[in-house]
Amino acid sequence: MIVIDFSFAIALFSLSVIGLIMAIWLLTKKDKGKDLGLDPKFIWYCSICTYTYINTKEEVISICPRCGNYNKK
Ligand SMILES: [Zn+2]
């Protein structure tokens, strides 16, 4: 009786793990599609504090929201 319950629990656990992996895979796939929609020129990398941020307004020089440093492309 205990053995049957144990294997049932294992099967249930395996199924839930597979379901979770599938859900994560679908979510990350969606996120990747979103990331592709964002132009990489809007992604800025601060040379002072190494902060990565998004600024869609500026194209040449952008101000870091964390330290106020001017970043050039
Ligand atoms: Zn910065």
N, CA, C, O and the ligand as a Tripos MOL2 file, in Angstrom:
@<TRIPOS>MOLECULE
protein
  293   291    74     0     0
PROTEIN
NO_CHARGES

@<TRIPOS>ATOM
      1 N           0.8370   -1.2130    0.0000 N.3       1 MET1
      2 CA          0.0000    0.0000    0.0000 C.3       1 MET1
      3 C           0.8670    1.2570    0.0000 C.2       1 MET1
      4 O           0.6260    2.2140   -0.7360 O.2       1 MET1
      5 N           1.8760    1.2120    0.8500 N.am      2 ILE2
      6 CA          2.7890    2.3680    0.9590 C.3       2 ILE2
      7 C           3.5770    2.5390   -0.3500 C.2       2 ILE2
      8 O           3.8210    3.6550   -0.8100 O.2       2 ILE2
      9 N           3.9680    1.3850   -0.9370 N.am      3 VAL3
     10 CA          4.7620    1.3950   -2.1730 C.3       3 VAL3
     11 C           3.9580    2.0300   -3.3170 C.2       3 VAL3
     12 O           4.4700    2.8460   -4.0830 O.2       3 VAL3
     13 N           2.6720    1.6240   -3.4050 N.am      4 ILE4
     14 CA          1.7970    2.1630   -4.4670 C.3       4 ILE4
     15 C           1.6350    3.6860   -4.2820 C.2       4 ILE4
     16 O           1.7170    4.4540   -5.2400 O.2       4 ILE4
     17 N           1.4090    4.0830   -3.0580 N.am      5 ASP5
     18 CA          1.2370    5.5050   -2.7800 C.3       5 ASP5
     19 C           2.5010    6.2870   -3.1160 C.2       5 ASP5
     20 O           2.4520    7.4010   -3.6390 O.2       5 ASP5
     21 N           3.6370    5.6640   -2.7980 N.am      6 PHE6
     22 CA          4.9250    6.3200   -3.0440 C.3       6 PHE6
     23 C           5.1690    6.5160   -4.5420 C.2       6 PHE6
     24 O           5.5700    7.5960   -4.9760 O.2       6 PHE6
     25 N           4.9240    5.4600   -5.3280 N.am      7 SER7
     26 CA          5.1420    5.5770   -6.7770 C.3       7 SER7
     27 C           4.1350    6.5350   -7.4100 C.2       7 SER7
     28 O           4.4430    7.2290   -8.3790 O.2       7 SER7
     29 N           2.9220    6.5620   -6.8440 N.am      8 PHE8
     30 CA          1.9140    7.5250   -7.3250 C.3       8 PHE8
     31 C           2.3730    8.9570   -7.0570 C.2       8 PHE8
     32 O           2.1920    9.8540   -7.8800 O.2       8 PHE8
     33 N           2.9720    9.1440   -5.8820 N.am      9 ALA9
     34 CA          3.4860   10.4600   -5.5130 C.3       9 ALA9
     35 C           4.6310   10.8590   -6.4410 C.2       9 ALA9
     36 O           4.7300   12.0130   -6.8570 O.2       9 ALA9
     37 N           5.4930    9.8960   -6.7600 N.am     10 ILE10
     38 CA          6.6300   10.1440   -7.6610 C.3      10 ILE10
     39 C           6.1030   10.5370   -9.0490 C.2      10 ILE10
     40 O           6.5850   11.4880   -9.6640 O.2      10 ILE10
     41 N           5.1090    9.7870   -9.5240 N.am     11 ALA11
     42 CA          4.5150   10.0560  -10.8450 C.3      11 ALA11
     43 C           3.8800   11.4400  -10.8710 C.2      11 ALA11
     44 O           4.0310   12.1900  -11.8350 O.2      11 ALA11
     45 N           3.1730   11.7630   -9.8030 N.am     12 LEU12
     46 CA          2.5210   13.0680   -9.6880 C.3      12 LEU12
     47 C           3.5560   14.1880   -9.6540 C.2      12 LEU12
     48 O           3.3870   15.2350  -10.2780 O.2      12 LEU12
     49 N           4.6360   13.9370   -8.9050 N.am     13 PHE13
     50 CA          5.7220   14.9110   -8.7870 C.3      13 PHE13
     51 C           6.3960   15.1290  -10.1430 C.2      13 PHE13
     52 O           6.6630   16.2620  -10.5430 O.2      13 PHE13
     53 N           6.6660   14.0210  -10.8440 N.am     14 SER14
     54 CA          7.3030   14.1050  -12.1640 C.3      14 SER14
     55 C           6.4320   14.8970  -13.1360 C.2      14 SER14
     56 O           6.9230   15.7350  -13.8930 O.2      14 SER14
     57 N           5.1270   14.6150  -13.0990 N.am     15 LEU15
     58 CA          4.1870   15.3120  -13.9770 C.3      15 LEU15
     59 C           4.1540   16.8130  -13.6800 C.2      15 LEU15
     60 O           4.1270   17.6380  -14.5930 O.2      15 LEU15
     61 N           4.1580   17.1500  -12.3880 N.am     16 SER16
     62 CA          4.1070   18.5650  -12.0100 C.3      16 SER16
     63 C           5.4070   19.2720  -12.3930 C.2      16 SER16
     64 O           5.3970   20.4390  -12.7820 O.2      16 SER16
     65 N           6.5320   18.5470  -12.2770 N.am     17 VAL17
     66 CA          7.8310   19.1200  -12.6690 C.3      17 VAL17
     67 C           7.8470   19.3820  -14.1760 C.2      17 VAL17
     68 O           8.2920   20.4370  -14.6280 O.2      17 VAL17
     69 N           7.3560   18.4080  -14.9460 N.am     18 ILE18
     70 CA          7.3010   18.5570  -16.4070 C.3      18 ILE18
     71 C           6.3830   19.7280  -16.7780 C.2      18 ILE18
     72 O           6.6940   20.5340  -17.6550 O.2      18 ILE18
     73 N           5.2420   19.7940  -16.0780 N.am     19 GLY19
     74 CA          4.3020   20.8940  -16.3050 C.3      19 GLY19
     75 C           4.9250   22.2390  -15.9980 C.2      19 GLY19
     76 O           4.7130   23.2080  -16.7270 O.2      19 GLY19
     77 N           5.6950   22.3040  -14.9210 N.am     20 LEU20
     78 CA          6.3650   23.5340  -14.5080 C.3      20 LEU20
     79 C           7.4100   23.9400  -15.5440 C.2      20 LEU20
     80 O           7.5130   25.1110  -15.9110 O.2      20 LEU20
     81 N           8.1880   22.9560  -16.0110 N.am     21 ILE21
     82 CA          9.2120   23.2200  -17.0240 C.3      21 ILE21
     83 C           8.5640   23.7510  -18.3070 C.2      21 ILE21
     84 O           9.0580   24.6930  -18.9250 O.2      21 ILE21
     85 N           7.4570   23.1290  -18.6870 N.am     22 MET22
     86 CA          6.7290   23.5550  -19.8880 C.3      22 MET22
     87 C           6.2270   24.9990  -19.7290 C.2      22 MET22
     88 O           6.3170   25.8080  -20.6520 O.2      22 MET22
     89 N           5.6970   25.2970  -18.5380 N.am     23 ALA23
     90 CA          5.1730   26.6400  -18.2600 C.3      23 ALA23
     91 C           6.3010   27.6690  -18.3210 C.2      23 ALA23
     92 O           6.1420   28.7340  -18.9180 O.2      23 ALA23
     93 N           7.4400   27.3510  -17.7020 N.am     24 ILE24
     94 CA          8.5980   28.2580  -17.7100 C.3      24 ILE24
     95 C           9.1010   28.4440  -19.1420 C.2      24 ILE24
     96 O           9.4300   29.5530  -19.5630 O.2      24 ILE24
     97 N           9.1520   27.3350  -19.8780 N.am     25 TRP25
     98 CA          9.6230   27.3870  -21.2660 C.3      25 TRP25
     99 C           8.7310   28.3040  -22.1110 C.2      25 TRP25
    100 O           9.2200   29.1050  -22.9080 O.2      25 TRP25
    101 N           7.4150   28.1690  -21.9190 N.am     26 LEU26
    102 CA          6.4610   28.9990  -22.6670 C.3      26 LEU26
    103 C           6.5900   30.4640  -22.2790 C.2      26 LEU26
    104 O           6.4960   31.3480  -23.1300 O.2      26 LEU26
    105 N           6.8070   30.7230  -20.9800 N.am     27 LEU27
    106 CA          6.9400   32.0890  -20.4880 C.3      27 LEU27
    107 C           8.2130   32.7410  -21.0130 C.2      27 LEU27
    108 O           8.1920   33.8980  -21.4340 O.2      27 LEU27
    109 N           9.3310   31.9990  -20.9900 N.am     28 THR28
    110 CA         10.6000   32.5470  -21.4720 C.3      28 THR28
    111 C          10.5500   32.7570  -22.9770 C.2      28 THR28
    112 O          11.1680   33.6860  -23.4970 O.2      28 THR28
    113 N           9.8220   31.9040  -23.6750 N.am     29 LYS29
    114 CA          9.6620   32.0400  -25.1200 C.3      29 LYS29
    115 C           8.9210   33.3420  -25.4320 C.2      29 LYS29
    116 O           9.2670   34.0600  -26.3710 O.2      29 LYS29
    117 N           7.8960   33.6300  -24.6290 N.am     30 LYS30
    118 CA          7.1270   34.8670  -24.7760 C.3      30 LYS30
    119 C           8.0180   36.0750  -24.5130 C.2      30 LYS30
    120 O           7.9930   37.0480  -25.2660 O.2      30 LYS30
    121 N           8.8130   36.0080  -23.4280 N.am     31 ASP31
    122 CA          9.7040   37.1030  -23.0590 C.3      31 ASP31
    123 C          10.7380   37.3760  -24.1430 C.2      31 ASP31
    124 O          11.0680   38.5290  -24.4190 O.2      31 ASP31
    125 N          11.2470   36.3090  -24.7550 N.am     32 LYS32
    126 CA         12.2430   36.4620  -25.8160 C.3      32 LYS32
    127 C          11.6400   37.2110  -27.0030 C.2      32 LYS32
    128 O          12.3000   38.0460  -27.6230 O.2      32 LYS32
    129 N          10.3850   36.9030  -27.3100 N.am     33 GLY33
    130 CA          9.6980   37.5890  -28.3940 C.3      33 GLY33
    131 C           9.5400   39.0610  -28.0930 C.2      33 GLY33
    132 O           9.6390   39.9010  -28.9880 O.2      33 GLY33
    133 N           9.2920   39.3790  -26.8170 N.am     34 LYS34
    134 CA          9.1700   40.7510  -26.3720 C.3      34 LYS34
    135 C          10.5070   41.4880  -26.5070 C.2      34 LYS34
    136 O          10.5630   42.6260  -26.9730 O.2      34 LYS34
    137 N          11.5780   40.8120  -26.0900 N.am     35 ASP35
    138 CA         12.9130   41.4050  -26.1430 C.3      35 ASP35
    139 C          13.3220   41.7340  -27.5790 C.2      35 ASP35
    140 O          14.0020   42.7310  -27.8240 O.2      35 ASP35
    141 N          12.9090   40.9040  -28.5110 N.am     36 LEU36
    142 CA         13.2550   41.1260  -29.9110 C.3      36 LEU36
    143 C          12.5440   42.3650  -30.4520 C.2      36 LEU36
    144 O          13.0330   43.0180  -31.3740 O.2      36 LEU36
    145 N          11.3810   42.6850  -29.8670 N.am     37 GLY37
    146 CA         10.6410   43.8660  -30.2720 C.3      37 GLY37
    147 C          11.3220   45.1500  -29.8270 C.2      37 GLY37
    148 O          11.1010   46.2110  -30.4120 O.2      37 GLY37
    149 N          12.1490   45.0560  -28.7940 N.am     38 LEU38
    150 CA         12.8690   46.2240  -28.2760 C.3      38 LEU38
    151 C          14.1700   46.4150  -29.0520 C.2      38 LEU38
    152 O          14.9670   45.4880  -29.1910 O.2      38 LEU38
    153 N          14.3690   47.6300  -29.5540 N.am     39 ASP39
    154 CA         15.5710   47.9290  -30.3200 C.3      39 ASP39
    155 C          16.7990   47.9210  -29.3980 C.2      39 ASP39
    156 O          16.7740   48.5640  -28.3490 O.2      39 ASP39
    157 N          17.8520   47.2190  -29.7610 N.am     40 PRO40
    158 CA         19.0480   47.1610  -28.8950 C.3      40 PRO40
    159 C          19.7270   48.5080  -28.7090 C.2      40 PRO40
    160 O          20.5110   48.6750  -27.7740 O.2      40 PRO40
    161 N          19.4410   49.4870  -29.5890 N.am     41 LYS41
    162 CA         20.0580   50.8190  -29.4300 C.3      41 LYS41
    163 C          19.4730   51.5700  -28.2400 C.2      41 LYS41
    164 O          20.0440   52.5640  -27.7920 O.2      41 LYS41
    165 N          18.3300   51.0990  -27.7230 N.am     42 PHE42
    166 CA         17.7050   51.7230  -26.5600 C.3      42 PHE42
    167 C          18.2340   51.1560  -25.2490 C.2      42 PHE42
    168 O          17.9220   51.6650  -24.1720 O.2      42 PHE42
    169 N          19.0240   50.1170  -25.3440 N.am     43 ILE43
    170 CA         19.5970   49.5210  -24.1450 C.3      43 ILE43
    171 C          20.9540   50.1820  -23.8790 C.2      43 ILE43
    172 O          21.8650   50.1180  -24.7050 O.2      43 ILE43
    173 N          21.0650   50.8170  -22.7120 N.am     44 TRP44
    174 CA         22.2580   51.5650  -22.3480 C.3      44 TRP44
    175 C          23.0010   50.8610  -21.2260 C.2      44 TRP44
    176 O          22.4050   50.2240  -20.3570 O.2      44 TRP44
    177 N          24.3200   50.9960  -21.2700 N.am     45 TYR45
    178 CA         25.1680   50.3870  -20.2650 C.3      45 TYR45
    179 C          26.0590   51.4670  -19.6780 C.2      45 TYR45
    180 O          26.8900   52.0430  -20.3810 O.2      45 TYR45
    181 N          25.8870   51.7420  -18.3910 N.am     46 CYS46
    182 CA         26.6510   52.8030  -17.7380 C.3      46 CYS46
    183 C          28.0900   52.3670  -17.5040 C.2      46 CYS46
    184 O          28.3540   51.2900  -16.9720 O.2      46 CYS46
    185 N          29.0250   53.2450  -17.9220 N.am     47 SER47
    186 CA         30.4480   52.9310  -17.7840 C.3      47 SER47
    187 C          30.9730   53.2130  -16.3780 C.2      47 SER47
    188 O          32.0570   52.7540  -16.0180 O.2      47 SER47
    189 N          30.2150   53.9630  -15.5850 N.am     48 ILE48
    190 CA         30.6360   54.3260  -14.2250 C.3      48 ILE48
    191 C          30.1520   53.2860  -13.2030 C.2      48 ILE48
    192 O          30.9500   52.7170  -12.4590 O.2      48 ILE48
    193 N          28.8440   53.0500  -13.1780 N.am     49 CYS49
    194 CA         28.3030   52.1560  -12.1470 C.3      49 CYS49
    195 C          27.8650   50.7980  -12.7120 C.2      49 CYS49
    196 O          27.2840   49.9830  -11.9960 O.2      49 CYS49
    197 N          28.1480   50.5620  -13.9970 N.am     50 THR50
    198 CA         27.8320   49.2910  -14.6810 C.3      50 THR50
    199 C          26.3380   48.9610  -14.6590 C.2      50 THR50
    200 O          25.9590   47.7910  -14.7090 O.2      50 THR50
    201 N          25.4960   49.9860  -14.5830 N.am     51 TYR51
    202 CA         24.0500   49.7960  -14.5520 C.3      51 TYR51
    203 C          23.5070   49.7030  -15.9840 C.2      51 TYR51
    204 O          23.8500   50.5180  -16.8400 O.2      51 TYR51
    205 N          22.6720   48.7180  -16.2280 N.am     52 THR52
    206 CA         22.0500   48.5560  -17.5390 C.3      52 THR52
    207 C          20.6210   49.0540  -17.4700 C.2      52 THR52
    208 O          19.8440   48.6160  -16.6220 O.2      52 THR52
    209 N          20.2710   49.9740  -18.3660 N.am     53 TYR53
    210 CA         18.9280   50.5450  -18.3470 C.3      53 TYR53
    211 C          18.4210   50.7850  -19.7640 C.2      53 TYR53
    212 O          19.1690   50.6670  -20.7350 O.2      53 TYR53
    213 N          17.1320   51.1240  -19.8680 N.am     54 ILE54
    214 CA         16.5080   51.3550  -21.1720 C.3      54 ILE54
    215 C          16.1130   52.8190  -21.2830 C.2      54 ILE54
    216 O          15.4260   53.3500  -20.4100 O.2      54 ILE54
    217 N          16.5480   53.4740  -22.3610 N.am     55 ASN55
    218 CA         16.1700   54.8480  -22.6430 C.3      55 ASN55
    219 C          15.7810   54.9320  -24.1140 C.2      55 ASN55
    220 O          16.6330   54.8590  -25.0000 O.2      55 ASN55
    221 N          14.4930   55.0850  -24.3590 N.am     56 THR56
    222 CA         13.9970   55.1000  -25.7350 C.3      56 THR56
    223 C          13.9720   56.5130  -26.3230 C.2      56 THR56
    224 O          13.7060   56.6900  -27.5120 O.2      56 THR56
    225 N          14.2550   57.5270  -25.4740 N.am     57 LYS57
    226 CA         14.1770   58.9120  -25.9390 C.3      57 LYS57
    227 C          15.4780   59.3690  -26.6010 C.2      57 LYS57
    228 O          15.4630   60.0290  -27.6400 O.2      57 LYS57
    229 N          16.5920   59.0080  -25.9850 N.am     58 GLU58
    230 CA         17.8860   59.4710  -26.4860 C.3      58 GLU58
    231 C          18.5400   58.4200  -27.3770 C.2      58 GLU58
    232 O          18.3180   57.2190  -27.2200 O.2      58 GLU58
    233 N          19.3530   58.9050  -28.3180 N.am     59 GLU59
    234 CA         20.0390   57.9870  -29.2170 C.3      59 GLU59
    235 C          21.5470   58.1520  -29.1880 C.2      59 GLU59
    236 O          22.2720   57.2110  -29.5090 O.2      59 GLU59
    237 N          22.0460   59.3470  -28.8040 N.am     60 VAL60
    238 CA         23.4880   59.6090  -28.8180 C.3      60 VAL60
    239 C          24.0540   59.6190  -27.3980 C.2      60 VAL60
    240 O          24.9910   58.8860  -27.0820 O.2      60 VAL60
    241 N          23.4610   60.4710  -26.5420 N.am     61 ILE61
    242 CA         23.9310   60.5720  -25.1580 C.3      61 ILE61
    243 C          22.7430   60.3600  -24.2220 C.2      61 ILE61
    244 O          21.6680   60.9210  -24.4350 O.2      61 ILE61
    245 N          22.9410   59.5570  -23.1970 N.am     62 SER62
    246 CA         21.8850   59.2830  -22.2350 C.3      62 SER62
    247 C          22.4220   59.4190  -20.8150 C.2      62 SER62
    248 O          23.5860   59.1220  -20.5470 O.2      62 SER62
    249 N          21.5500   59.8770  -19.9020 N.am     63 ILE63
    250 CA         21.9550   60.0460  -18.5070 C.3      63 ILE63
    251 C          21.5630   58.7960  -17.7240 C.2      63 ILE63
    252 O          20.4290   58.3230  -17.7960 O.2      63 ILE63
    253 N          22.5290   58.2800  -16.9780 N.am     64 CYS64
    254 CA         22.2890   57.0920  -16.1610 C.3      64 CYS64
    255 C          21.3120   57.4370  -15.0350 C.2      64 CYS64
    256 O          21.5460   58.3950  -14.2980 O.2      64 CYS64
    257 N          20.2110   56.6700  -14.8850 N.am     65 PRO65
    258 CA         19.2380   56.9640  -13.8320 C.3      65 PRO65
    259 C          19.7530   56.6680  -12.4270 C.2      65 PRO65
    260 O          19.1610   57.1060  -11.4410 O.2      65 PRO65
    261 N          20.8450   55.9310  -12.3360 N.am     66 ARG66
    262 CA         21.3550   55.5490  -11.0180 C.3      66 ARG66
    263 C          22.4040   56.5330  -10.5100 C.2      66 ARG66
    264 O          22.3360   56.9610   -9.3570 O.2      66 ARG66
    265 N          23.3910   56.9060  -11.3650 N.am     67 CYS67
    266 CA         24.4840   57.7530  -10.8920 C.3      67 CYS67
    267 C          24.5380   59.0990  -11.6040 C.2      67 CYS67
    268 O          25.3390   59.9520  -11.2240 O.2      67 CYS67
    269 N          23.7070   59.3150  -12.6290 N.am     68 GLY68
    270 CA         23.6680   60.6010  -13.3160 C.3      68 GLY68
    271 C          24.7930   60.8090  -14.3050 C.2      68 GLY68
    272 O          24.9730   61.9230  -14.7960 O.2      68 GLY68
    273 N          25.5590   59.7730  -14.6160 N.am     69 ASN69
    274 CA         26.6580   59.8670  -15.5640 C.3      69 ASN69
    275 C          26.1280   59.9360  -16.9920 C.2      69 ASN69
    276 O          25.1290   59.3020  -17.3310 O.2      69 ASN69
    277 N          26.8230   60.7260  -17.8290 N.am     70 TYR70
    278 CA         26.4530   60.8090  -19.2410 C.3      70 TYR70
    279 C          27.1080   59.6560  -20.0010 C.2      70 TYR70
    280 O          28.3270   59.4850  -19.9640 O.2      70 TYR70
    281 N          26.2910   58.8790  -20.6810 N.am     71 ASN71
    282 CA         26.8140   57.7240  -21.4130 C.3      71 ASN71
    283 C          26.6640   57.9350  -22.9140 C.2      71 ASN71
    284 O          25.6070   58.3160  -23.4170 O.2      71 ASN71
    285 N          27.7660   57.6700  -23.6050 N.am     72 LYS72
    286 CA         27.7760   57.7740  -25.0660 C.3      72 LYS72
    287 C          27.6930   56.3800  -25.6490 C.2      72 LYS72
    288 O          28.1100   55.4050  -25.0250 O.2      72 LYS72
    289 N          27.1510   56.2930  -26.8500 N.am     73 LYS73
    290 CA         27.0740   54.9990  -27.5160 C.3      73 LYS73
    291 C          28.4520   54.5770  -28.0190 C.2      73 LYS73
    292 O          28.5920   53.5070  -28.6110 O.2      73 LYS73
    293 ZN         25.5930   54.9050  -13.8140 Zn       74 ZN74
@<TRIPOS>BOND
     1     1     2 1
     2     2     3 1
     3     3     4 2
     4     3     5 am
     5     5     6 1
     6     6     7 1
     7     7     8 2
     8     7     9 am
     9     9    10 1
    10    10    11 1
    11    11    12 2
    12    11    13 am
    13    13    14 1
    14    14    15 1
    15    15    16 2
    16    15    17 am
    17    17    18 1
    18    18    19 1
    19    19    20 2
    20    19    21 am
    21    21    22 1
    22    22    23 1
    23    23    24 2
    24    23    25 am
    25    25    26 1
    26    26    27 1
    27    27    28 2
    28    27    29 am
    29    29    30 1
    30    30    31 1
    31    31    32 2
    32    31    33 am
    33    33    34 1
    34    34    35 1
    35    35    36 2
    36    35    37 am
    37    37    38 1
    38    38    39 1
    39    39    40 2
    40    39    41 am
    41    41    42 1
    42    42    43 1
    43    43    44 2
    44    43    45 am
    45    45    46 1
    46    46    47 1
    47    47    48 2
    48    47    49 am
    49    49    50 1
    50    50    51 1
    51    51    52 2
    52    51    53 am
    53    53    54 1
    54    54    55 1
    55    55    56 2
    56    55    57 am
    57    57    58 1
    58    58    59 1
    59    59    60 2
    60    59    61 am
    61    61    62 1
    62    62    63 1
    63    63    64 2
    64    63    65 am
    65    65    66 1
    66    66    67 1
    67    67    68 2
    68    67    69 am
    69    69    70 1
    70    70    71 1
    71    71    72 2
    72    71    73 am
    73    73    74 1
    74    74    75 1
    75    75    76 2
    76    75    77 am
    77    77    78 1
    78    78    79 1
    79    79    80 2
    80    79    81 am
    81    81    82 1
    82    82    83 1
    83    83    84 2
    84    83    85 am
    85    85    86 1
    86    86    87 1
    87    87    88 2
    88    87    89 am
    89    89    90 1
    90    90    91 1
    91    91    92 2
    92    91    93 am
    93    93    94 1
    94    94    95 1
    95    95    96 2
    96    95    97 am
    97    97    98 1
    98    98    99 1
    99    99   100 2
   100    99   101 am
   101   101   102 1
   102   102   103 1
   103   103   104 2
   104   103   105 am
   105   105   106 1
   106   106   107 1
   107   107   108 2
   108   107   109 am
   109   109   110 1
   110   110   111 1
   111   111   112 2
   112   111   113 am
   113   113   114 1
   114   114   115 1
   115   115   116 2
   116   115   117 am
   117   117   118 1
   118   118   119 1
   119   119   120 2
   120   119   121 am
   121   121   122 1
   122   122   123 1
   123   123   124 2
   124   123   125 am
   125   125   126 1
   126   126   127 1
   127   127   128 2
   128   127   129 am
   129   129   130 1
   130   130   131 1
   131   131   132 2
   132   131   133 am
   133   133   134 1
   134   134   135 1
   135   135   136 2
   136   135   137 am
   137   137   138 1
   138   138   139 1
   139   139   140 2
   140   139   141 am
   141   141   142 1
   142   142   143 1
   143   143   144 2
   144   143   145 am
   145   145   146 1
   146   146   147 1
   147   147   148 2
   148   147   149 am
   149   149   150 1
   150   150   151 1
   151   151   152 2
   152   151   153 am
   153   153   154 1
   154   154   155 1
   155   155   156 2
   156   155   157 am
   157   157   158 1
   158   158   159 1
   159   159   160 2
   160   159   161 am
   161   161   162 1
   162   162   163 1
   163   163   164 2
   164   163   165 am
   165   165   166 1
   166   166   167 1
   167   167   168 2
   168   167   169 am
   169   169   170 1
   170   170   171 1
   171   171   172 2
   172   171   173 am
   173   173   174 1
   174   174   175 1
   175   175   176 2
   176   175   177 am
   177   177   178 1
   178   178   179 1
   179   179   180 2
   180   179   181 am
   181   181   182 1
   182   182   183 1
   183   183   184 2
   184   183   185 am
   185   185   186 1
   186   186   187 1
   187   187   188 2
   188   187   189 am
   189   189   190 1
   190   190   191 1
   191   191   192 2
   192   191   193 am
   193   193   194 1
   194   194   195 1
   195   195   196 2
   196   195   197 am
   197   197   198 1
   198   198   199 1
   199   199   200 2
   200   199   201 am
   201   201   202 1
   202   202   203 1
   203   203   204 2
   204   203   205 am
   205   205   206 1
   206   206   207 1
   207   207   208 2
   208   207   209 am
   209   209   210 1
   210   210   211 1
   211   211   212 2
   212   211   213 am
   213   213   214 1
   214   214   215 1
   215   215   216 2
   216   215   217 am
   217   217   218 1
   218   218   219 1
   219   219   220 2
   220   219   221 am
   221   221   222 1
   222   222   223 1
   223   223   224 2
   224   223   225 am
   225   225   226 1
   226   226   227 1
   227   227   228 2
   228   227   229 am
   229   229   230 1
   230   230   231 1
   231   231   232 2
   232   231   233 am
   233   233   234 1
   234   234   235 1
   235   235   236 2
   236   235   237 am
   237   237   238 1
   238   238   239 1
   239   239   240 2
   240   239   241 am
   241   241   242 1
   242   242   243 1
   243   243   244 2
   244   243   245 am
   245   245   246 1
   246   246   247 1
   247   247   248 2
   248   247   249 am
   249   249   250 1
   250   250   251 1
   251   251   252 2
   252   251   253 am
   253   253   254 1
   254   254   255 1
   255   255   256 2
   256   255   257 am
   257   257   258 1
   258   258   259 1
   259   259   260 2
   260   259   261 am
   261   261   262 1
   262   262   263 1
   263   263   264 2
   264   263   265 am
   265   265   266 1
   266   266   267 1
   267   267   268 2
   268   267   269 am
   269   269   270 1
   270   270   271 1
   271   271   272 2
   272   271   273 am
   273   273   274 1
   274   274   275 1
   275   275   276 2
   276   275   277 am
   277   277   278 1
   278   278   279 1
   279   279   280 2
   280   279   281 am
   281   281   282 1
   282   282   283 1
   283   283   284 2
   284   283   285 am
   285   285   286 1
   286   286   287 1
   287   287   288 2
   288   287   289 am
   289   289   290 1
   290   290   291 1
   291   291   292 2
@<TRIPOS>SUBSTRUCTURE
     1 MET1         2 RESIDUE 1 A MET
     2 ILE2         6 RESIDUE 1 A ILE
     3 VAL3        10 RESIDUE 1 A VAL
     4 ILE4        14 RESIDUE 1 A ILE
     5 ASP5        18 RESIDUE 1 A ASP
     6 PHE6        22 RESIDUE 1 A PHE
     7 SER7        26 RESIDUE 1 A SER
     8 PHE8        30 RESIDUE 1 A PHE
     9 ALA9        34 RESIDUE 1 A ALA
    10 ILE10       38 RESIDUE 1 A ILE
    11 ALA11       42 RESIDUE 1 A ALA
    12 LEU12       46 RESIDUE 1 A LEU
    13 PHE13       50 RESIDUE 1 A PHE
    14 SER14       54 RESIDUE 1 A SER
    15 LEU15       58 RESIDUE 1 A LEU
    16 SER16       62 RESIDUE 1 A SER
    17 VAL17       66 RESIDUE 1 A VAL
    18 ILE18       70 RESIDUE 1 A ILE
    19 GLY19       74 RESIDUE 1 A GLY
    20 LEU20       78 RESIDUE 1 A LEU
    21 ILE21       82 RESIDUE 1 A ILE
    22 MET22       86 RESIDUE 1 A MET
    23 ALA23       90 RESIDUE 1 A ALA
    24 ILE24       94 RESIDUE 1 A ILE
    25 TRP25       98 RESIDUE 1 A TRP
    26 LEU26      102 RESIDUE 1 A LEU
    27 LEU27      106 RESIDUE 1 A LEU
    28 THR28      110 RESIDUE 1 A THR
    29 LYS29      114 RESIDUE 1 A LYS
    30 LYS30      118 RESIDUE 1 A LYS
    31 ASP31      122 RESIDUE 1 A ASP
    32 LYS32      126 RESIDUE 1 A LYS
    33 GLY33      130 RESIDUE 1 A GLY
    34 LYS34      134 RESIDUE 1 A LYS
    35 ASP35      138 RESIDUE 1 A ASP
    36 LEU36      142 RESIDUE 1 A LEU
    37 GLY37      146 RESIDUE 1 A GLY
    38 LEU38      150 RESIDUE 1 A LEU
    39 ASP39      154 RESIDUE 1 A ASP
    40 PRO40      158 RESIDUE 1 A PRO
    41 LYS41      162 RESIDUE 1 A LYS
    42 PHE42      166 RESIDUE 1 A PHE
    43 ILE43      170 RESIDUE 1 A ILE
    44 TRP44      174 RESIDUE 1 A TRP
    45 TYR45      178 RESIDUE 1 A TYR
    46 CYS46      182 RESIDUE 1 A CYS
    47 SER47      186 RESIDUE 1 A SER
    48 ILE48      190 RESIDUE 1 A ILE
    49 CYS49      194 RESIDUE 1 A CYS
    50 THR50      198 RESIDUE 1 A THR
    51 TYR51      202 RESIDUE 1 A TYR
    52 THR52      206 RESIDUE 1 A THR
    53 TYR53      210 RESIDUE 1 A TYR
    54 ILE54      214 RESIDUE 1 A ILE
    55 ASN55      218 RESIDUE 1 A ASN
    56 THR56      222 RESIDUE 1 A THR
    57 LYS57      226 RESIDUE 1 A LYS
    58 GLU58      230 RESIDUE 1 A GLU
    59 GLU59      234 RESIDUE 1 A GLU
    60 VAL60      238 RESIDUE 1 A VAL
    61 ILE61      242 RESIDUE 1 A ILE
    62 SER62      246 RESIDUE 1 A SER
    63 ILE63      250 RESIDUE 1 A ILE
    64 CYS64      254 RESIDUE 1 A CYS
    65 PRO65      258 RESIDUE 1 A PRO
    66 ARG66      262 RESIDUE 1 A ARG
    67 CYS67      266 RESIDUE 1 A CYS
    68 GLY68      270 RESIDUE 1 A GLY
    69 ASN69      274 RESIDUE 1 A ASN
    70 TYR70      278 RESIDUE 1 A TYR
    71 ASN71      282 RESIDUE 1 A ASN
    72 LYS72      286 RESIDUE 1 A LYS
    73 LYS73      290 RESIDUE 1 A LYS
    74 ZN74       293 GROUP 0 **** ****
